[in-house]
Amino acid sequence: MTDLPKLAILVGGGPAPGINSVIGAATIRACLSGVEVLGIQDGYRWLMEGDTSHVMPLSISDTSRIHFRGGSHLGISRANPTRNPEHMAKALDTLQRLGVGMLISIGGDDTCFSASKLAAASKGKLRVVHVPKTIDNDLDLPQDTFTFGFQTARHIGVEVVKNLMVDAKTTSRWYFVVAMGRKAGHLALGIGKAAGATLSLIPEELQEPIRLQTIVDILTGSVIKRMAQGRPDGVVVMAEGLVEVIPVEDIDGLEGVERDAHGHIRIAEVDFGNIVKARVQQQLHSLGIHTTIVSKNIGYELRCADPIPFDMEYTRDLGYCAARYVIEGGSDALISIQQGSFVPIPFGAIMDPHTGRMRVRMVDIRSDRYKIARGYMLRLKPEDFADRVELSRLAQTVNMKPAEFRERFGYLADDEPRPISLHVRAAEPIS
């Protein structure tokens, strides 16, 4: 080994496919450079307590094949050292006692924030880089640069929804699927669009405060429109992050829900799918429609899946670049691959100056990508209310007069995005 300090690797936040690929690639790259590598178990949990026993040495033989598997070779936790100065000091002291001078942090926006604060608190004694991990795809990277794990989660989520779509048609029922996505709707939209679900619903498309009744009306409108077309079935994909932006008073018991170490609502404790299902069924019954609705959460099935080849390759690139960059003196940066090239992003460049937290990337509802997805969704649209025949058919489905139907549901079409404009460029002549 060289006289370089040891390199430590830790994983924070929630699982995502590809974690082990980062660990393996970073370990191999470091070992080939003569650097000793330590795996820190369970994120910051034990470091914050001054405990040096939850550490494992990592070697090429230990990690050369772990990239095929999901989960985390080092475990994971949401322990947050930034909430208590004593915890931060203990984490730094523990790493120093272990002889660690370089750290690769793997995680989402909260873990990235912890990495940036740890680097600052070390005053140059600890070089820190962060590899962005989250199936939510919501770190502030360029729009076409994915966070690792997202593509695998979407791939498996599509398989689940595809099967539910067949079941829905076979049994003449509806499924309300709630997909992970604490703040942003990338995963719900990605799954719904790729699978061709009846519609997807994400927080970005609704103006805050988002009332629960608006969500209920959107889904009710889709069921009515589907029935007016002769179909009693459908599948909706909703982002769990809708819970975070609905006023507390709209959901019974939400004010008492436990929060995690980073202050976030433990969304898993909010049965959002069944809450929406009950409200929609109640509203449909009042309109004379009786249909079966089944709610289903998908997320835990996706987080520890074996990565698909896209994420295996992508995360091996990220692990390699993280190890090389920090070994060669780099620090205080998020590791990214953009258009096939390594791009370190300084922590300061992805920090919101107003909140002091890492910025969250939301779905761009002005993009053609979103407008195309919206165009294929079966939901009430302006043309439904402009066409007298269609409006009459919708109204008849629920025994209402057209004017009554417009008065009740017409507001849902007010925010329909403008269709995309295609600028066709003439082909260049072949020389």
Protein Blocks (a to p, Z undefined) as FASTA:
>chain_A
ZZbdcdddddehjddehjlmmmmmmmmmmmmnopacdddehijmlmmnopaklccdddfk
lmmmmmmpgcjfkbpafbdfklpmklmmmmmmmmmmnopabdcddddfklmmmmmmmmmm
nnopaccddddddfklpaccdfklccehjlmmmmmmmmmmmmmmmmmmmnopadddddeh
fkbmklmmmmmmmnopabdcdfklpccdddfklmmmmmmmmmmmmmmnopabdcddddfk
lmmmgcfklpghklmpccdfkopacfklpcfklmmmmmmmmmmmmnopacdddddddfkl
mmmgccdfklmmmmmmmmmmmmmmmmnopahiacddeehiacdddfklmccfklopacdd
dddfkbmklmmmmmmpccddfklmmpmklmmmmmmmnopafklmmmmmmmmmmmgccddd
dddddddddZZ
